[in-house]
Amino acid sequence: MLRAHLVPDVRRAEAAAMARLPDGALMQRAAAGLAAAVLDLLDGGYGRRVLLLVGPGDNGGDALWAGARLAARGAAVEALLLADRVHDAGLTALRAAGGRATRDLDTLHPAPDVLVDGIVGIGGRPGLRPDAVAALERFVAVPVVAVDVPSGVDVERGTLDGPHVRADLTVTFGTHKVAHLVDPACLASGAVHLVDLGLDDSDLGPPAVEALQPDDVRALLPRPDDVAHKYTRGVVGVRAGSGTYPGAALLAVSGANSGLVGMVRYVGPEAIADTVRSVHPEVVGDGRVQAWVVGPGGGDDAGTMLAEARADDVPVVVDADALRHVDGTVPGCVLTPHAGELAAMVGVERDEVEDSPLEHARAAATRFGCVVLLKGHHTLVADPDGRVRVTTTGVPWLATAGAGDVLAGLVGALLAAGLEPYDAASVGSWLHGAAATQAAAGGPLTASRVAVQIPRLVRDVLDAPRSRSLG
């Protein structure tokens, strides 16, 4: 499991580690990891030009010490000092290694090969001072490596408020931070490389946000035992579709009928049912289920669909049109809105949700008393108990009509197979994104292809030693 922690937890763990280690050892580990990452990015150090943007405190110190190591490897290293006081020992080390430091932007070499962002660290406030902005604008075309986090982002909330660094690579230390995983700040991080500082998990405490990895998904995936039959594997029902959106029903059924349950039932207009059965002849009609999927393409009938599904007292995935009929707390449900749908549910503007999705997903889970899956670039799954998982699989091509219908069906199947709502939502989102990555293979994508790819992706997850790419 990939875990991200809040700043106070990181500070506490770092303090505990420093008490166990020789003075300065933690910073040297960070600087060594940072320098190695820069060397890897540049494919070596000799003859390369490195510009350090150095602010106050330990974050600037990491950059200066890394600069000293890069200078020792033959790089021409300059440091632009953006604070009255910087890390003295790091500055001394940089100069001793042949590096140069200045406070004058105009004296710098005009064409560095890389910028190292050591302006502010995890304790910095959102936004940047004008001198830092000016430096970034001067070298706008140069690749940027951020030290720990991109300067100027809100580390705790994962939001953006004011000017900030947009990194190509972020080298972080000890543990991931919320801003690395959560929209929109994660878009400023680029690729994220974690340097192990030897922090103790018990000092870090519970994570603020988690991200499933293939091993976690493998452990959670339902699979039939030797005496399984179709009913013990779970039955999922789908109530979806209308004359206006008949395809939504077919796509939701396709997501549900991915082989993870023993049976899929479809309840809806007869003309749509005929179409569903023509594509999925194994799908049957109304009857007992262990979970329902309600809402995709439901139109004016979505409210009735939701009421009928909830009357069965089984878990319900509430998607699309059915979300408009959620009133009060709905325990046992998984709500699957995108930002616009969640904004309408809680009475705010869409951009408010998009600017701070973590805050709104958590608040919605508390308000509605159920798991909320907030779809986005990095989908969030929030539980009323405060836990949050973020999905890091997927590709931009997944932003296509019908993809959410497939996801709703897939999550419903996992619920019917016995997963708890929080696990069903987060595993379903991970599989959906990874299947899309495989199906796209770097090119365009349709929702139908995602559904077809799900069984193949599940096979690869379960047979990981022979799988080269899981998305």
C-alpha positions in Angstrom: 0.0 0.0 0.0 1.3 3.4 -0.9 0.7 5.8 2.0 0.7 9.6 2.3 1.0 11.3 5.7 0.3 14.7 7.1 3.1 17.2 7.9 2.9 16.8 11.7 3.2 13.0 11.4 6.2 13.4 9.1 7.9 15.9 11.4 7.4 13.6 14.4 8.8 10.6 12.5 11.8 12.6 11.3 12.5 13.8 14.9 12.4 10.3 16.2 14.8 9.1 13.4 17.2 12.0 14.1 17.3 11.0 17.8 18.6 7.6 16.7 21.1 8.8 14.0 24.3 10.8 14.0 23.8 14.5 13.6 23.0 15.5 10.0 22.6 11.9 8.8 19.0 12.3 7.8 19.7 15.3 5.6 22.7 13.5 4.0 20.4 10.5 3.1 17.9 13.0 1.5 20.7 14.8 -0.4 22.2 11.6 -1.6 18.8 10.4 -2.9 18.1 13.7 -4.5 21.5 13.9 -6.2 21.2 10.4 -7.5 17.7 11.2 -9.0 19.1 14.3 -10.8 22.1 12.3 -12.1 19.7 9.7 -13.5 17.5 12.4 -15.1 20.5 14.0 -16.7 22.1 10.7 -17.6 25.3 11.7 -15.7 26.8 14.8 -14.2 30.0 15.7 -16.0 29.5 18.8 -18.1 25.9 19.3 -17.1 24.6 22.6 -15.7 22.4 22.6 -12.6 20.6 25.5 -11.1 19.5 25.3 -7.5 16.6 27.6 -6.4 17.3 27.8 -2.7 15.0 29.0 0.0 15.3 28.9 3.8 15.4 25.9 6.1 16.1 22.2 5.6 14.5 22.0 2.1 17.1 24.5 0.8 19.7 22.5 2.7 18.8 19.3 0.9 19.2 21.1 -2.4 22.6 22.6 -1.4 24.0 19.4 -0.1 22.8 17.6 -3.3 24.4 20.4 -5.3 27.7 19.7 -3.6 27.4 16.0 -4.6 26.6 17.0 -8.2 29.5 19.4 -8.4 31.8 16.6 -7.2 30.5 14.5 -10.1 31.6 17.2 -12.6 28.4 19.3 -12.9 28.5 23.1 -13.1 26.3 24.0 -10.2 24.9 27.4 -9.4 22.6 28.3 -6.5 20.2 31.2 -6.6 19.6 32.2 -3.0 16.0 33.3 -2.5 16.2 34.0 1.3 18.2 36.1 3.6 19.3 33.1 5.5 19.9 29.7 4.0 21.4 26.5 5.3 24.9 27.5 6.3 26.5 24.0 6.2 25.0 23.2 2.9 26.1 26.5 1.4 29.6 25.9 2.7 29.7 22.4 1.2 28.5 23.6 -2.2 31.2 26.3 -2.4 33.8 23.8 -1.2 32.8 21.4 -4.0 33.2 24.2 -6.6 29.7 25.4 -6.8 28.7 29.0 -7.1 26.0 30.9 -5.1 24.4 34.3 -5.9 21.4 36.4 -5.1 21.4 38.1 -8.6 19.2 36.4 -11.1 20.9 38.2 -14.0 24.3 36.7 -13.3 23.2 33.1 -13.8 24.1 31.0 -16.8 21.1 31.4 -19.3 20.8 27.7 -20.2 20.9 25.2 -17.3 20.1 21.6 -18.0 17.9 21.3 -14.9 16.4 23.4 -12.1 16.3 22.0 -8.6 13.3 23.5 -6.7 14.4 23.9 -3.1 12.4 27.0 -2.5 10.1 25.9 0.3 9.3 22.5 1.8 6.4 20.7 3.4 6.0 23.5 5.9 5.6 26.2 3.3 2.4 28.1 2.7 0.6 27.9 -0.7 1.9 30.4 -3.3 5.3 31.8 -4.0 7.1 35.1 -3.5 7.7 37.3 -6.5 11.4 36.6 -6.7 10.8 32.9 -6.9 8.2 33.4 -9.6 10.6 35.6 -11.6 13.3 32.9 -11.4 10.9 30.2 -12.6 9.7 32.4 -15.5 13.2 33.1 -16.6 13.8 29.4 -17.1 10.4 28.2 -18.0 11.5 25.7 -20.6 14.0 23.9 -18.3 13.1 20.6 -16.6 12.4 21.0 -12.9 13.1 18.6 -10.1 11.2 19.4 -6.9 12.7 18.7 -3.5 10.1 16.9 -1.4 7.1 18.8 -2.8 6.6 21.3 -5.6 7.0 24.7 -3.9 3.8 26.7 -3.6 1.3 23.8 -3.4 -0.9 23.1 -0.4 0.8 20.0 1.0 -1.9 18.9 3.4 -5.0 19.5 1.3 -3.6 18.8 -2.2 -4.9 22.1 -3.5 -3.4 25.0 -5.6 -3.7 28.6 -4.5 -1.5 31.0 -6.2 1.8 30.6 -8.2 3.6 27.2 -7.7 6.3 25.1 -9.2 5.2 22.6 -11.9 7.8 19.8 -11.6 8.8 17.1 -14.1 10.1 15.0 -11.2 9.5 15.3 -7.4 12.0 13.6 -5.1 10.3 13.1 -1.8 11.7 11.7 1.5 10.5 9.1 4.0 6.9 8.9 2.9 4.6 10.4 0.3 2.6 13.5 1.1 -1.1 14.2 0.3 -0.1 16.7 -2.5 1.7 13.9 -4.4 -1.5 11.9 -4.8 -4.5 14.2 -4.7 -5.8 16.5 -7.4 -5.1 19.1 -8.4 -1.7 19.4 -6.6 -0.6 16.0 -7.9 -0.6 17.4 -11.4 2.2 19.7 -10.3 4.4 16.9 -9.0 5.2 15.1 -12.2 6.7 11.7 -11.6 7.3 11.1 -7.9 10.4 9.2 -6.6 10.5 8.2 -2.9 13.8 8.2 -1.1 13.8 5.9 2.0 15.0 7.7 5.1 14.5 4.8 7.4 11.5 6.3 9.2 9.6 4.1 11.5 5.9 3.4 10.5 4.9 3.5 14.1 6.2 7.1 14.4 4.3 8.1 11.2 1.0 6.8 12.5 -2.1 6.2 10.3 -1.9 7.6 6.7 -4.0 10.5 5.6 -4.5 8.9 2.2 -3.7 5.5 0.7 -3.3 4.2 -2.8 -3.7 0.5 -3.6 -0.9 -1.3 -5.4 -1.1 -4.5 -7.4 -0.3 -6.7 -4.3 -3.1 -5.0 -2.4 -5.6 -5.6 -5.2 -4.5 -9.2 -5.5 -5.2 -9.8 -1.8 -8.6 -8.2 -2.0 -9.9 -9.7 -5.2 -12.7 -12.2 -4.7 -12.1 -15.6 -6.3 -14.1 -18.9 -6.3 -13.2 -21.7 -4.0 -13.2 -25.4 -5.0 -16.9 -25.9 -4.2 -18.2 -22.6 -5.5 -21.4 -22.3 -7.5 -23.0 -19.3 -9.2 -25.0 -18.3 -6.1 -22.2 -18.5 -3.6 -20.1 -16.3 -5.9 -22.7 -13.6 -5.7 -25.5 -12.2 -7.8 -25.5 -8.5 -8.9 -28.5 -6.7 -10.3 -28.5 -3.7 -12.6 -31.4 -1.3 -12.8 -30.4 1.2 -15.6 -31.2 2.6 -19.0 -34.1 4.5 -20.6 -35.4 5.3 -24.1 -33.0 8.2 -24.2 -29.9 6.3 -22.9 -30.3 2.6 -23.7 -26.5 2.2 -24.1 -25.8 3.1 -20.5 -27.6 0.0 -19.3 -25.6 -2.2 -21.7 -22.3 -0.6 -20.5 -23.2 -1.0 -16.8 -24.1 -4.7 -17.4 -20.8 -5.1 -19.3 -18.9 -3.8 -16.2 -20.9 -6.1 -13.9 -20.6 -9.1 -16.2 -16.8 -9.2 -16.0 -16.6 -12.7 -14.4 -16.2 -11.6 -10.8 -19.7 -12.8 -9.8 -21.7 -15.9 -10.5 -24.7 -14.2 -12.1 -25.9 -10.8 -13.4 -29.6 -9.7 -13.4 -30.9 -6.9 -15.5 -34.1 -5.0 -14.7 -35.3 -2.4 -17.1 -37.3 -1.6 -20.3 -38.0 -4.8 -22.3 -36.5 -3.4 -25.5 -33.2 -2.7 -23.6 -33.3 -6.1 -21.9 -33.5 -7.7 -25.4 -30.4 -5.8 -26.4 -28.6 -6.7 -23.2 -29.3 -10.4 -23.7 -28.2 -10.3 -27.3 -24.8 -9.1 -26.2 -24.7 -11.0 -22.9 -26.9 -14.1 -23.2 -26.0 -15.3 -19.7 -27.7 -12.2 -18.1 -31.1 -13.0 -16.5 -34.0 -11.1 -15.2 -35.3 -9.9 -11.9 -34.7 -11.9 -8.7 -32.7 -12.0 -5.5 -29.3 -10.2 -5.5 -26.5 -9.4 -3.1 -26.0 -5.9 -4.5 -27.7 -3.5 -7.0 -26.3 -1.0 -9.5 -28.8 1.8 -10.1 -28.9 4.9 -12.2 -26.8 4.8 -15.4 -29.0 6.3 -18.1 -32.0 6.0 -15.9 -33.6 9.3 -16.7 -36.9 10.1 -15.2 -37.2 6.5 -13.8 -34.0 6.7 -11.8 -35.8 7.7 -8.5 -38.1 4.7 -8.8 -35.2 2.4 -9.6 -33.3 3.6 -6.5 -36.3 3.1 -4.2 -36.9 -0.4 -5.5 -33.3 -1.4 -5.1 -33.0 0.0 -1.6 -36.1 -1.9 -0.5 -34.1 -5.1 -0.9 -31.8 -4.1 1.9 -28.6 -4.9 0.1 -25.7 -2.7 -0.9 -26.4 -0.3 -3.7 -24.1 1.5 -6.2 -25.8 4.8 -6.9 -24.7 6.4 -10.1 -25.6 9.1 -12.6 -29.3 10.0 -12.7 -30.0 8.2 -9.4 -27.7 10.5 -7.5 -30.3 13.3 -7.9 -32.6 11.2 -5.7 -30.3 10.7 -2.7 -31.8 12.3 0.3 -30.2 12.2 3.8 -28.0 9.4 4.9 -27.8 6.2 2.8 -25.8 3.6 4.7 -24.8 0.6 2.7 -24.6 2.6 -0.6 -21.6 3.6 -2.7 -22.2 6.9 -4.4 -20.2 7.4 -7.6 -20.5 11.1 -8.7 -18.1 13.2 -10.8 -17.4 16.7 -9.7 -20.4 18.3 -11.3 -22.8 15.7 -9.8 -21.3 16.0 -6.3 -21.5 19.8 -6.6 -25.2 19.5 -7.3 -25.8 17.1 -4.4 -24.2 19.4 -1.8 -25.2 22.8 -3.3 -21.9 24.2 -4.4 -20.3 25.2 -7.7 -18.5 22.5 -9.7 -15.2 24.4 -9.6 -15.3 24.3 -5.8 -15.3 20.5 -5.9 -12.6 20.4 -8.6 -10.4 22.9 -6.6 -10.6 20.8 -3.4 -11.8 17.3 -4.2 -10.3 15.7 -1.0 -12.2 18.0 1.3 -15.5 17.6 -0.6 -15.2 13.8 -0.9 -14.6 13.5 2.9 -17.5 15.9 3.7 -19.9 14.0 1.4 -19.0 10.6 2.9 -19.9 12.1 6.4 -23.0 13.9 5.1 -24.5 10.8 3.3 -23.2 8.2 5.8 -21.7 6.0 3.0 -18.7 5.5 0.8 -18.3 8.2 -1.8 -16.3 7.5 -5.0 -15.5 10.9 -6.5 -14.4 10.4 -10.1 -11.6 12.4 -11.5 -8.0 12.3 -12.8 -7.1 10.7 -9.5 -10.4 9.2 -8.3 -11.0 9.4 -4.5 -12.8 6.8 -2.4 -13.9 8.3 1.0 -15.4 6.3 3.9 -17.5 7.9 6.6 -14.9 6.8 9.2 -12.4 9.2 7.6 -10.3 6.8 5.5 -9.5 7.8 1.9 -8.0 5.9 -1.0 -6.8 7.5 -4.2 -6.7 5.7 -7.6 -3.5 6.3 -9.5 -4.2 4.0 -12.4 -5.8 5.1 -15.6 -5.0 7.3 -18.6 -6.5 10.5 -20.0 -8.2 8.5 -22.8 -10.5 7.1 -20.0 -12.4 10.4 -20.0 -14.9 9.1 -22.5 -18.7 8.6 -22.6 -19.9 5.5 -20.8 -16.7 4.8 -18.8 -18.6 5.7 -15.5 -21.3 3.2 -16.4 -18.8 0.4 -16.7 -17.2 1.5 -13.4 -20.6 1.4 -11.6 -21.2 -2.1 -12.9 -17.8 -3.3 -11.8 -18.1 -1.9 -8.3 -21.5 -3.5 -8.0 -20.1 -6.9 -8.9 -17.4 -6.6 -6.3 -20.0 -5.7 -3.7 -22.1 -8.7 -4.7 -19.0 -10.9 -4.5 -18.6 -10.0 -0.8 -16.2 -7.0 -0.6 -17.1 -4.2 1.9 -18.2 -1.0 0.2 -14.9 0.8 0.8 -12.9 -2.1 -0.6 -15.3 -2.7 -3.5 -15.1 1.0 -4.6 -11.4 1.3 -4.3 -10.6 -2.1 -5.9 -13.1 -1.4 -8.7 -11.7 2.0 -9.4 -8.1 0.6 -9.5 -9.2 -2.2 -11.9 -11.1 0.2 -14.1 -8.1 2.5 -14.5 -5.6 -0.3 -15.0 -7.9 -2.1 -17.6 -8.2 1.3 -19.5 -4.4 1.6 -19.5 -4.0 -1.9 -21.0 -6.8 -1.5 -23.5 -5.7 2.0 -24.7 -2.1 0.8 -25.2 -1.1 4.5 -25.7 -4.0 5.4 -28.0 -7.7 6.2 -28.0 -10.2 4.3 -26.0 -13.9 3.6 -25.7 -15.9 2.4 -22.6 -16.8 -0.9 -24.3 -13.1 -1.8 -24.7 -12.5 -1.1 -21.0 -15.2 -3.6 -20.0 -13.8 -6.2 -22.4 -10.3 -5.7 -20.8 -11.4 -6.2 -17.2 -11.2 -10.1 -17.1 -7.8 -10.0 -18.8 -6.5 -7.4 -16.3 -7.8 -9.5 -13.4 -6.0 -12.5 -14.8 -2.8 -10.5 -14.9 -3.2 -9.2 -11.4 -3.7 -12.8 -10.1 -0.8 -14.1 -12.1 1.5 -11.1 -11.4 4.9 -12.9 -11.8 4.2 -13.3 -15.5 2.5 -9.9 -15.9 4.8 -7.2 -17.2 2.3 -4.3 -16.9 -0.8 -3.8 -14.9 -1.5 -0.2 -15.9 
